[in-house]
Structures are given as C-alpha cells and as structure tokens.
Amino acid sequence: MARSTHSVTNQPPPLAGYDVFTADRALVAAVERHLDPALREEARSELSGLGRSCGSAQVQEWGAQANEFPPRLRTHDRYGHRVDEVDFHPAWHRLLGKGVSAGLTAAWNRPGGHVRRAAAFLLWTQVEAGNGCPLSMTHAAVPALRTDPALAAEWEPRLTSTVYDRELRPARQKAGVLFGMGMTEKQGGSDVRANTTAARPLAEEGAYELTGHKWFCSAPMSDGFLVLAQAPEGLTCFLVPRVLEDGTRNTFLLQRLKDKLGNRSNASAEVEFDGTWARRVGEEGRGVRTIIGMVAATRLDCVLGSAGLMRQAVAQAVHHCAHREAFGARLVDQPLMRNVLADLALESEAATTLALRLAAAYDDGGEQERAFLRLALPAAKYWVTKRCAPLVVEAAECLGGNGYVEESGMPRLVRESPLNSIWEGAGNVQALDVLRALQREPQALDAYLREVGRARGADHRLDAAIKHLLTDLADLDAVEGRARRLVERLALVLQGALLVRYAPPEVADAFCAGRLAGDAGSSFGTLPHTLDLASLVERARPVS
C-alpha cells in the first residue's frame, strides 16, 4: 500500500467556472458607458454568456490544445498532387466557430456593434489569442471592400455572418467566410510601396493575374485575402479568393509556416502567386488608401487584444495572491505585493478604458470622431501594445516558480504579449503615423484636445500634463527623433483624462500620481504607498 508523503495545501484553485465579463468591473463600466441605454440589457446578456464560456474549464482546455498541437502544413496529397492546405487541431475549429457565432465578425451593421464586439474580442482573447487573427482580419476587411459597392454587396453578408464554415469551396456556396491579408514582402516589410508582386490585367473587367510572393500571410486557410500588388498604375489592392467560382483551387502556393515565438495556434505562412486570379478592389494606384481602413480596424484589435492579455494576466496574478499564503499572511495582504498588483491592475484598467473609447468612436462614425481616431488610434496602438509585455512578465512573477510552468498558462501569455506591438505596424511605424496626422491633419489634433479638455480642472496633475503636452506640440521641428516620447505622452494624457472622468476616484488618483506626475519608479510595484492600493486590487479581483 502506497503511503502519502505529503498533503497538498496552500495552492490556489483553478481560475475557472466564472463569468469573465461580469468579473471585469472596468469592462462592464465601459460597455454601460458607451452603449445606448436601450441596448444595454441585451448586450449585457450576450457578453455575460460569452464571459461564462470564456471562464469555463472546457473552453480554456480548447485554448491550451490549440497551442499544444499547432497547425501543420500539407503541400501535397499522397499521390503528389499540390493541395496547399493547413491542418488544425479540432480545438482550433471549435474556437473559431465560437468566435464567429459570438459576433466577432459582425460589428458593422448592428447598433452599438463596435463596442459590443470590442468587449467580446477582449474577452475572447483571454481564452486563446491566435484565433483572434482570422476573426480580426475578417471583421476588418469590410471597410476596404466598401470602396467597391459591388464587391461589398457580394462579400459583406458572408463576412459578417455568424456561421463558421471551415470547408474550402466557392464562396457563393457558403453561409459564412473568413478573410486574411497579405501586404508585406521579403524586401520591404512595412514599406509596402517597395512591393514587387506584379498584377497583369486580364480581359475580364477588374480581373488580374498576380505573380510574386507574400512574406507573411496569416490564416492561409481563409476563403479570401486582400493583398497589395503593383498594377500598371501603381500599388493596388486586390481580392484573392482561395477557391474560384468553378470550384477549382486558385494558385496559392504555401511555401512554409512561420515558426513563431507565440501565437502558435495560428498559421502564418509564406505564399507565392504564380498566375493567381485576383479581383481589383478600388482604383489602380490607390492600394494603400483602399486598404487603410482594414489596417486601422486591425490596429484597434491589437489594442483590444493587448488589453485582453493584460486583463487575463492581472486576473491570474490577483487570484493566485488572494489564495496563496507566505510568512503568515496572504500575499494579497502584504504591502509590497499589494503595490505590485495595484500597479498592474491600474495599467490594465487604463488599457481597457482607452480601447473601449476607441470602439465607441467607430460606432459614432461622425466627422469629429473619425478625426479623433486618426490620432488616438495609432497612439493607443503604440502605447498599449508596448505596455503588454512588461505587465504580463510581472504578473507571471507574482505566481513565483508556478508562473514559469506551462500548466499555469502564464508562459503562453508571455509568449503572446509582444505580438500586437509588432503586427500591423511596429512602434516606429505608429509613431511616424502620429506625426503625419499632426503635420497634415490639424483636425485630428483638435479632436484629441477636445477629448482630453473635457477632463480639465478635475485634477491638477492631469492639467499639468496637458500643459506639458501642449508645449511639446508647439514645436514640431525635427520632431522625428523624439516621436516616441511625444506619442507616449499623448497616450498617457488621453488615458488619464478618461480615467479622471469615468473611473473610481482611487483609480484616477493612482494614475495621475504614478503615470502623469511621475511619482513612481520604472518598474511595477512602485506606486506611492499612501494611495488606496487595496481598493485597486479588490476592483481587479476576478470574482463574478
């Protein structure tokens, strides 16, 4: 008879079987704030249902499985015929099916659709971030296709469907489709104007033949792709269907799958075009302008995705520390750990609050809000995605050695955390985009200043930060070398203004002290000890 060597004690229970939405007080408040009162009850019910799914042990296991068993490239069948397919674990398809049915591609035509989808995307990212890539690109393809009303009429109902159909067949035979995107090439990266993929016009109006390659093409099993190629009049946007109308496969030669740091559930491929059929989207030579709406929407999803990762990391850290004792007391009650957790919670809430404000601007759609997004979106994409990695690493440290073990789930969050800062334009690309908006579109700065100005007079530290920002903005000569510093300040002032207006006093006080007045160190856990840190931690605790 085997003897027991010890009893397992002082280990936290799994963070499962809870409602991820209602447990997130900052997210609930943001949804309530930005939705029309007539929509709130329905949205709350939908998001709570999704939140319970996100918090279920079964769905969490799907996320783990999709990453433990990554996609596998199959270029040929057993007889040597070229097939160019990617095989996924069944958990991947379950996740995508759930995401599509939850409306993560259906924001554009429903009231309050962007706020509702943003909240849902933030929740779903906490389960598994990789499947967010095809969901995001499918959602974001709509504004690009709307530059061609005929294409939009044909494709938009399928893109915004809540039906997931994994089979490769002609799009007209499917109730729902997914889209991908192919912009970057080996020689150019973010400099897409250096693309060499060539587009030769065919006899059919709007049809072209593509020859070239794409260095990054995520979700290669999607039904269609928006790509950039050089047409006779310059860089142009094209729609490349995976399967042609007659049922034959379009030429879409998958060379290999990227061996990535994280995001391992999601296939990212190198693809070659060799006589590939494509349909022009928009005018020749206007490719960047045509696809920029898609890029902007995916950038918002980078902000939302990072906010979701941050929230999950904070939830795991607070949960662990609320149940773990050391040196005679719970970790959460010890002053130094309380400071760390409060600082992490503060960063997470600021990210969520800003992300939902951007989504609300999409729902509004007015000229003023579009101008606001032109500046606020790249600034938020720069700052929030950069704050994700250090936050997640610090949160993992709160679990001690347990946080370095795969079973905890924290290493997967750590590997995922840098991604959104890199994709859809890395930090310098975002900073330079902000400079372009400042120099060429004065209405964007006016809209930004009007937004932060609504909080003036409420906190002297915020007022001082706005004053310093205005001083920086007054001199844009030789600004490129200090662009990152300027964009960081734009994002921090906007976050501070939103929290002063909307967050509980203890949250706004901590943000103004630690982020705007400089009364904190460079690492997490250095907030002034005189703040109400216990309330910040309790607010972040994942208890429905």
C-alpha positions as CSV (number, residue, x, y, z in Angstrom):
1,M,0.0,0.0,0.0
2,A,1.5,3.3,-1.1
3,R,2.0,5.9,1.6
4,S,1.2,9.6,1.3
5,T,4.4,11.7,1.5
6,H,2.6,15.0,2.0
7,S,-0.7,16.8,1.7
8,V,-1.3,19.5,-0.9
9,T,-2.0,22.8,0.8
10,N,-1.7,26.5,0.1
11,Q,-2.3,26.1,-3.6
12,P,-4.9,28.3,-5.3
13,P,-7.9,26.7,-7.0
14,P,-8.0,26.9,-10.8
15,L,-9.4,30.2,-12.1
16,A,-12.3,28.5,-13.9
17,G,-16.1,28.3,-13.7
18,Y,-16.7,32.0,-13.6
19,D,-18.0,34.8,-15.8
20,V,-15.0,36.6,-17.3
21,F,-17.2,39.6,-18.3
22,T,-19.0,40.4,-15.1
23,A,-15.8,39.8,-13.1
24,D,-14.2,42.6,-15.1
25,R,-15.6,45.8,-13.4
26,A,-13.7,48.2,-15.7
27,L,-15.0,46.5,-18.9
28,V,-18.6,46.3,-17.6
29,A,-18.5,50.0,-16.8
30,A,-17.1,50.9,-20.2
31,V,-19.8,48.9,-22.0
32,E,-22.5,50.6,-19.9
33,R,-21.0,54.0,-20.6
34,H,-20.7,53.8,-24.3
35,L,-23.9,51.9,-25.3
36,D,-27.3,53.4,-25.8
37,P,-29.5,52.5,-22.7
38,A,-31.9,50.6,-24.9
39,L,-29.1,48.3,-25.9
40,R,-27.5,47.6,-22.5
41,E,-29.6,44.8,-21.3
42,E,-29.3,42.8,-24.5
43,A,-25.5,43.4,-24.7
44,R,-25.0,42.6,-21.0
45,S,-26.8,39.3,-21.5
46,E,-24.7,38.4,-24.7
47,L,-21.4,39.4,-23.1
48,S,-22.2,37.6,-19.9
49,G,-23.0,34.4,-21.8
50,L,-19.7,34.7,-23.7
51,G,-18.0,35.5,-20.4
52,R,-19.2,32.3,-18.9
53,S,-17.9,30.4,-21.9
54,C,-14.6,32.1,-21.6
55,G,-14.4,31.1,-17.9
56,S,-15.4,27.5,-18.4
57,A,-12.8,24.8,-18.0
58,Q,-13.8,23.2,-21.3
59,V,-13.2,26.3,-23.4
60,Q,-10.0,27.0,-21.6
61,E,-8.9,23.5,-22.5
62,W,-9.6,24.2,-26.1
63,G,-7.2,27.2,-25.9
64,A,-4.5,25.0,-24.4
65,Q,-5.0,22.2,-27.0
66,A,-4.9,24.6,-30.0
67,N,-1.4,25.8,-28.9
68,E,-0.1,22.4,-27.7
69,F,-1.0,20.9,-31.2
70,P,-0.1,23.7,-33.7
71,P,-1.1,23.7,-37.3
72,R,0.7,21.5,-39.9
73,L,1.4,22.4,-43.5
74,R,0.4,19.8,-46.1
75,T,1.6,21.0,-49.6
76,H,0.8,17.7,-51.5
77,D,-1.6,14.8,-51.1
78,R,-0.4,11.2,-51.0
79,Y,-0.4,11.0,-54.8
80,G,1.8,14.0,-55.3
81,H,-1.0,16.5,-56.2
82,R,-0.5,20.0,-54.9
83,V,-3.1,20.8,-52.3
84,D,-1.6,23.7,-50.2
85,E,-3.6,23.1,-47.1
86,V,-3.0,23.6,-43.4
87,D,-4.4,21.0,-40.9
88,F,-5.5,22.3,-37.5
89,H,-6.4,20.6,-34.2
90,P,-10.2,20.3,-33.7
91,A,-9.9,22.7,-30.8
92,W,-8.9,25.4,-33.3
93,H,-12.1,24.9,-35.3
94,R,-14.2,24.9,-32.0
95,L,-12.7,28.2,-31.0
96,L,-13.2,29.8,-34.4
97,G,-16.8,28.5,-34.5
98,K,-17.5,30.0,-31.1
99,G,-15.9,33.3,-32.0
100,V,-17.8,33.7,-35.2
101,S,-21.1,32.7,-33.6
102,A,-20.4,35.3,-30.8
103,G,-20.5,38.1,-33.4
104,L,-16.8,38.8,-33.5
105,T,-17.0,39.4,-37.3
106,A,-20.5,41.1,-37.2
107,A,-20.0,44.6,-35.9
108,W,-20.6,46.8,-38.9
109,N,-24.3,46.6,-39.3
110,R,-25.7,46.4,-35.8
111,P,-26.4,49.2,-33.3
112,G,-23.5,49.6,-30.9
113,G,-21.8,46.9,-32.8
114,H,-18.3,48.1,-32.4
115,V,-18.5,48.5,-28.6
116,R,-20.2,45.2,-28.2
117,R,-17.7,43.4,-30.5
118,A,-14.7,45.2,-28.8
119,A,-15.8,43.9,-25.4
120,A,-16.4,40.4,-26.8
121,F,-13.0,40.4,-28.5
122,L,-11.3,41.5,-25.3
123,L,-13.0,38.6,-23.5
124,W,-12.2,36.0,-26.2
125,T,-8.5,36.9,-26.4
126,Q,-8.2,35.8,-22.8
127,V,-9.1,32.3,-23.8
128,E,-6.8,32.0,-26.8
129,A,-5.3,34.8,-28.8
130,G,-4.3,33.0,-32.0
131,N,-7.8,32.6,-33.4
132,G,-8.3,36.3,-33.0
133,C,-6.2,36.8,-36.1
134,P,-8.7,35.5,-38.7
135,L,-11.6,36.9,-36.7
136,S,-9.9,40.3,-36.7
137,M,-9.0,40.3,-40.4
138,T,-12.5,39.1,-41.4
139,H,-14.0,41.9,-39.4
140,A,-11.5,44.5,-40.8
141,A,-12.0,43.6,-44.4
142,V,-15.4,45.3,-44.6
143,P,-14.3,48.9,-44.9
144,A,-11.8,48.1,-47.6
145,L,-14.4,46.2,-49.6
146,R,-16.9,49.1,-49.2
147,T,-14.7,51.1,-51.6
148,D,-16.2,48.9,-54.3
149,P,-20.0,48.7,-53.7
150,A,-20.5,45.7,-56.0
151,L,-17.8,43.7,-54.1
152,A,-19.2,44.8,-50.8
153,A,-22.7,43.6,-51.8
154,E,-21.4,40.2,-52.7
155,W,-19.0,39.6,-49.8
156,E,-20.1,41.6,-46.8
157,P,-23.1,39.4,-45.9
158,R,-20.8,36.4,-45.7
159,L,-18.0,38.2,-43.8
160,T,-20.5,39.4,-41.2
161,S,-22.3,36.1,-40.9
162,T,-22.4,34.2,-37.6
163,V,-21.9,30.9,-39.3
164,Y,-18.4,29.3,-39.4
165,D,-17.8,27.0,-42.4
166,R,-14.3,25.5,-42.5
167,E,-14.6,23.9,-45.9
168,L,-12.8,25.2,-48.9
169,R,-15.3,25.7,-51.7
170,P,-16.7,28.6,-53.8
171,A,-17.8,31.5,-51.5
172,R,-21.2,31.6,-53.1
173,Q,-21.9,28.2,-51.7
174,K,-21.1,29.2,-48.1
175,A,-23.1,30.9,-45.5
176,G,-20.1,32.5,-43.9
177,V,-16.5,33.2,-44.9
178,L,-13.2,34.3,-43.3
179,F,-10.6,36.7,-44.8
180,G,-6.9,37.1,-44.5
181,M,-4.5,39.8,-45.6
182,G,-1.2,39.8,-47.4
183,M,0.8,43.1,-47.5
184,T,4.4,42.6,-46.6
185,E,7.2,41.1,-48.8
186,K,10.7,40.0,-48.1
187,Q,12.4,43.1,-49.3
188,G,10.0,45.7,-47.9
189,G,8.3,44.8,-44.7
190,S,6.3,47.8,-43.5
191,D,7.4,49.7,-46.6
192,V,4.7,48.2,-48.8
193,R,5.4,50.6,-51.6
194,A,8.6,48.6,-52.2
195,N,6.4,45.6,-53.1
196,T,7.3,43.8,-56.3
197,T,4.4,41.4,-56.7
198,A,3.0,42.2,-60.2
199,A,-0.6,42.4,-61.3
200,R,-1.3,42.0,-65.0
201,P,-4.8,43.0,-66.3
202,L,-6.9,40.3,-67.9
203,A,-9.6,40.7,-70.5
204,E,-12.4,40.4,-67.8
205,E,-13.2,43.8,-66.3
206,G,-11.5,44.2,-62.9
207,A,-9.7,40.8,-63.2
208,Y,-5.9,40.5,-62.9
209,E,-3.2,37.8,-62.8
210,L,-0.7,38.1,-59.9
211,T,2.9,36.9,-59.9
212,G,5.0,37.3,-56.8
213,H,5.0,36.5,-53.1
214,K,4.0,37.5,-49.6
215,W,6.3,37.1,-46.7
216,F,3.6,37.0,-44.0
217,C,0.1,35.7,-44.7
218,S,-1.7,34.6,-41.6
219,A,-4.7,32.3,-41.6
220,P,-3.9,30.8,-45.0
221,M,-7.0,28.6,-45.0
222,S,-9.3,31.6,-45.2
223,D,-11.7,32.0,-48.1
224,G,-10.3,35.2,-49.4
225,F,-7.4,37.6,-49.0
226,L,-6.8,41.3,-49.5
227,V,-3.3,41.8,-51.0
228,L,-1.3,44.6,-52.4
229,A,0.4,44.3,-55.8
230,Q,1.9,46.6,-58.5
231,A,-0.6,47.2,-61.3
232,P,0.2,49.3,-64.4
233,E,-0.8,52.5,-62.5
234,G,0.9,51.6,-59.2
235,L,0.3,49.8,-56.0
236,T,-3.2,48.4,-55.9
237,C,-5.5,46.4,-53.6
238,F,-6.8,43.0,-54.8
239,L,-9.1,40.4,-53.5
240,V,-7.7,36.9,-54.0
241,P,-10.2,34.1,-53.5
242,R,-8.9,30.7,-52.3
243,V,-11.3,28.8,-54.5
244,L,-12.5,30.1,-57.8
245,E,-16.2,30.2,-58.9
246,D,-15.9,27.0,-60.9
247,G,-14.7,25.1,-57.8
248,T,-11.1,24.8,-58.8
249,R,-8.3,26.0,-56.4
250,N,-6.8,29.4,-57.1
251,T,-3.0,29.2,-57.4
252,F,-1.9,29.9,-53.8
253,L,1.4,28.2,-53.2
254,L,2.2,27.8,-49.5
255,Q,6.0,27.6,-49.0
256,R,6.2,27.1,-45.3
257,L,4.7,28.1,-42.0
258,K,6.5,30.5,-39.7
259,D,8.0,29.1,-36.5
260,K,6.9,31.9,-34.2
261,L,7.7,32.8,-30.7
262,G,4.0,32.7,-29.7
263,N,0.6,32.8,-31.4
264,R,1.4,29.2,-32.2
265,S,-2.2,28.0,-32.8
266,N,-2.5,30.4,-35.7
267,A,-0.8,29.5,-39.0
268,S,1.3,32.3,-40.6
269,A,2.6,31.3,-44.0
270,E,4.9,32.4,-46.8
271,V,2.9,32.2,-50.0
272,E,3.7,32.6,-53.7
273,F,1.4,33.7,-56.5
274,D,2.0,32.3,-60.0
275,G,-0.7,33.3,-62.4
276,T,-3.1,33.7,-59.4
277,W,-6.5,35.2,-60.3
278,A,-7.5,38.3,-58.4
279,R,-10.2,41.0,-58.5
280,R,-9.2,44.6,-58.2
281,V,-10.6,46.5,-55.1
282,G,-10.7,50.2,-55.6
283,E,-8.8,52.2,-58.2
284,E,-5.4,51.2,-59.6
285,G,-2.6,53.0,-57.9
286,R,-4.7,53.6,-54.7
287,G,-3.9,50.4,-52.9
288,V,-2.7,51.9,-49.6
289,R,-5.7,54.3,-49.4
290,T,-8.1,51.4,-50.2
291,I,-6.7,49.0,-47.6
292,I,-6.0,51.6,-44.9
293,G,-9.5,51.1,-43.4
294,M,-8.7,47.4,-42.9
295,V,-5.3,48.3,-41.3
296,A,-6.9,50.8,-38.9
297,A,-9.5,48.2,-37.8
298,T,-6.9,45.6,-37.2
299,R,-4.8,48.1,-35.2
300,L,-7.8,48.6,-32.9
301,D,-7.9,44.9,-32.5
302,C,-4.2,45.0,-31.5
303,V,-5.1,47.4,-28.7
304,L,-8.1,45.2,-27.7
305,G,-6.0,42.1,-27.9
306,S,-3.3,43.5,-25.7
307,A,-5.9,44.8,-23.2
308,G,-7.3,41.3,-23.1
309,L,-4.0,39.7,-22.4
310,M,-3.2,42.2,-19.7
311,R,-6.6,41.6,-18.0
312,Q,-6.1,37.9,-18.0
313,A,-2.6,38.2,-16.6
314,V,-3.8,40.5,-13.9
315,A,-6.7,38.3,-13.1
316,Q,-4.4,35.2,-12.7
317,A,-2.0,37.2,-10.5
318,V,-4.6,38.6,-8.2
319,H,-6.4,35.2,-8.0
320,H,-3.2,33.5,-7.1
321,C,-2.2,36.0,-4.5
322,A,-5.6,36.0,-2.9
323,H,-5.3,32.3,-2.2
324,R,-1.6,31.9,-1.5
325,E,0.0,32.5,1.9
326,A,3.6,33.2,2.7
327,F,5.2,34.2,6.0
328,G,1.9,34.0,7.9
329,A,-0.3,36.1,5.6
330,R,-2.0,36.0,2.3
331,L,0.2,37.5,-0.5
332,V,-2.5,39.9,-1.5
333,D,-2.5,41.4,2.1
334,Q,1.2,42.1,2.1
335,P,2.1,45.7,1.4
336,L,4.8,45.2,-1.3
337,M,2.8,42.6,-3.2
338,R,-0.3,44.8,-2.9
339,N,1.6,47.6,-4.6
340,V,2.7,45.3,-7.4
341,L,-0.9,44.0,-8.0
342,A,-2.4,47.5,-7.8
343,D,0.1,48.9,-10.3
344,L,-0.7,46.0,-12.7
345,A,-4.4,46.5,-12.2
346,L,-4.1,50.2,-12.9
347,E,-2.3,49.6,-16.2
348,S,-4.9,47.0,-17.2
349,E,-7.8,49.3,-16.5
350,A,-6.3,52.2,-18.3
351,A,-5.8,50.0,-21.4
352,T,-9.4,48.7,-21.3
353,T,-10.9,52.1,-20.8
354,L,-9.0,53.6,-23.8
355,A,-9.7,50.6,-26.0
356,L,-13.5,50.8,-25.5
357,R,-13.4,54.6,-26.0
358,L,-11.9,54.0,-29.5
359,A,-14.5,51.4,-30.3
360,A,-17.2,53.9,-29.3
361,A,-15.7,56.3,-31.8
362,Y,-16.2,53.7,-34.5
363,D,-19.9,53.4,-33.6
364,D,-20.4,57.1,-33.7
365,G,-18.8,57.4,-37.1
366,G,-19.1,61.2,-37.2
367,E,-16.5,63.5,-38.7
368,Q,-15.3,64.6,-35.2
369,E,-14.9,61.0,-34.0
370,R,-13.1,60.0,-37.2
371,A,-10.7,62.8,-36.7
372,F,-10.2,61.7,-33.1
373,L,-9.4,58.2,-34.2
374,R,-6.8,59.4,-36.7
375,L,-4.6,60.5,-33.9
376,A,-5.8,58.5,-30.9
377,L,-5.7,55.1,-32.6
378,P,-2.0,54.9,-33.6
379,A,-1.1,56.5,-30.3
380,A,-3.0,53.8,-28.4
381,K,-1.7,51.1,-30.7
382,Y,1.9,52.3,-29.9
383,W,1.5,52.6,-26.1
384,V,-1.0,49.9,-25.0
385,T,0.7,47.1,-27.0
386,K,4.1,48.1,-25.7
387,R,2.9,48.0,-22.1
388,C,1.6,44.5,-22.5
389,A,4.8,42.5,-22.4
390,P,6.3,44.0,-19.2
391,L,2.9,43.7,-17.5
392,V,2.5,40.1,-18.4
393,V,6.0,39.2,-17.3
394,E,5.5,40.9,-14.0
395,A,2.2,39.2,-13.5
396,A,3.8,35.8,-14.1
397,E,6.4,36.7,-11.5
398,C,3.6,37.1,-9.0
399,L,3.0,33.4,-9.2
400,G,6.6,32.7,-8.5
401,G,8.0,29.5,-10.0
402,N,4.5,28.3,-10.7
403,G,4.2,31.1,-13.2
404,Y,7.1,29.8,-15.2
405,V,5.4,26.4,-15.7
406,E,3.4,25.8,-18.8
407,E,0.4,24.3,-16.9
408,S,-0.2,27.7,-15.3
409,G,-1.0,29.3,-18.7
410,M,1.3,32.2,-17.9
411,P,4.1,31.2,-20.3
412,R,1.6,31.3,-23.2
413,L,0.5,34.8,-22.2
414,V,4.2,35.8,-22.0
415,R,4.9,34.5,-25.5
416,E,1.9,36.2,-26.9
417,S,2.5,39.6,-25.2
418,P,4.9,41.2,-27.7
419,L,2.9,40.3,-30.8
420,N,0.5,43.1,-31.1
421,S,3.3,45.7,-30.8
422,I,4.9,44.1,-33.9
423,W,2.0,43.3,-36.1
424,E,0.0,45.9,-38.1
425,G,3.0,48.3,-37.9
426,A,5.6,48.2,-35.1
427,G,6.3,51.0,-32.7
428,N,8.2,53.3,-35.1
429,V,5.5,52.9,-37.8
430,Q,2.8,54.0,-35.3
431,A,4.9,56.9,-34.0
432,L,5.6,58.2,-37.5
433,D,1.9,57.8,-38.4
434,V,1.0,60.0,-35.4
435,L,3.5,62.6,-36.7
436,R,1.9,62.5,-40.2
437,A,-1.5,63.2,-38.6
438,L,-0.2,66.1,-36.5
439,Q,1.5,67.7,-39.6
440,R,-1.1,67.1,-42.2
441,E,-4.5,66.8,-40.5
442,P,-4.9,69.6,-37.9
443,Q,-8.5,68.5,-37.3
444,A,-7.1,65.3,-35.7
445,L,-5.2,67.2,-33.0
446,D,-8.2,69.5,-32.5
447,A,-10.4,66.4,-31.8
448,Y,-7.9,64.9,-29.5
449,L,-7.5,68.1,-27.5
450,R,-11.3,68.5,-27.3
451,E,-11.5,65.0,-25.8
452,V,-8.8,65.5,-23.1
453,G,-10.1,69.0,-22.5
454,R,-13.3,67.6,-21.1
455,A,-11.4,66.5,-18.0
456,R,-9.5,69.7,-17.4
457,G,-9.9,71.2,-13.9
458,A,-10.7,67.8,-12.3
459,D,-7.1,67.0,-11.3
460,H,-4.1,69.4,-11.1
461,R,-1.7,66.6,-12.2
462,L,-3.7,66.0,-15.3
463,D,-3.9,69.7,-16.0
464,A,-0.1,70.0,-15.7
465,A,0.4,67.0,-18.0
466,I,-1.8,68.6,-20.6
467,K,0.2,71.8,-20.3
468,H,3.4,70.0,-20.8
469,L,2.0,68.2,-23.8
470,L,0.9,71.4,-25.4
471,T,4.4,72.7,-25.0
472,D,5.8,69.7,-26.8
473,L,3.2,70.0,-29.6
474,A,4.1,73.7,-30.1
475,D,7.4,72.8,-31.7
476,L,7.3,70.0,-34.3
477,D,10.6,70.9,-36.0
478,A,13.0,68.0,-36.0
479,V,10.3,66.0,-34.1
480,E,11.1,62.6,-35.5
481,G,13.9,61.9,-33.1
482,R,11.5,62.4,-30.1
483,A,8.4,61.0,-31.7
484,R,8.2,58.0,-29.3
485,R,8.3,60.3,-26.3
486,L,5.6,62.5,-27.8
487,V,3.3,59.6,-28.7
488,E,3.8,58.1,-25.2
489,R,2.7,61.4,-23.7
490,L,-0.3,61.7,-26.0
491,A,-1.5,58.2,-24.9
492,L,-0.9,58.8,-21.2
493,V,-2.7,62.1,-21.2
494,L,-5.7,60.5,-23.0
495,Q,-5.8,57.6,-20.6
496,G,-5.6,60.0,-17.6
497,A,-8.4,62.2,-19.0
498,L,-10.6,59.2,-19.5
499,L,-9.9,57.7,-16.0
500,V,-10.4,61.1,-14.3
501,R,-13.8,61.4,-16.0
502,Y,-15.0,57.8,-15.6
503,A,-13.0,55.7,-13.1
504,P,-13.5,55.5,-9.4
505,P,-11.5,58.2,-7.5
506,E,-8.9,55.8,-6.2
507,V,-8.1,54.6,-9.8
508,A,-7.8,58.1,-11.2
509,D,-5.8,59.3,-8.2
510,A,-3.3,56.4,-8.7
511,F,-3.0,57.0,-12.4
512,C,-2.4,60.7,-12.1
513,A,0.2,60.2,-9.3
514,G,2.1,57.3,-10.9
515,R,1.7,57.9,-14.6
516,L,1.3,61.7,-15.0
517,A,3.1,63.3,-12.0
518,G,6.0,60.8,-12.1
519,D,5.5,59.7,-8.5
520,A,6.5,56.1,-9.3
521,G,9.6,54.2,-10.3
522,S,10.3,52.5,-13.6
523,S,9.0,49.0,-12.6
524,F,5.6,47.9,-11.5
525,G,5.1,48.0,-7.7
526,T,6.4,51.5,-7.2
527,L,3.2,53.5,-6.7
528,P,3.1,55.9,-3.7
529,H,2.3,53.8,-0.7
530,T,-0.2,56.4,0.5
531,L,-2.7,55.6,-2.3
532,D,-5.7,53.4,-1.7
533,L,-3.9,50.4,-3.2
534,A,-6.2,47.8,-1.6
535,S,-9.2,49.1,-3.4
536,L,-7.4,48.9,-6.8
537,V,-6.5,45.2,-6.1
538,E,-10.0,44.4,-4.9
539,R,-11.5,46.0,-8.0
540,A,-9.3,43.8,-10.2
541,R,-10.1,40.6,-8.4
542,P,-11.9,38.1,-10.7
543,V,-15.0,37.4,-8.7
544,S,-18.3,37.5,-10.5
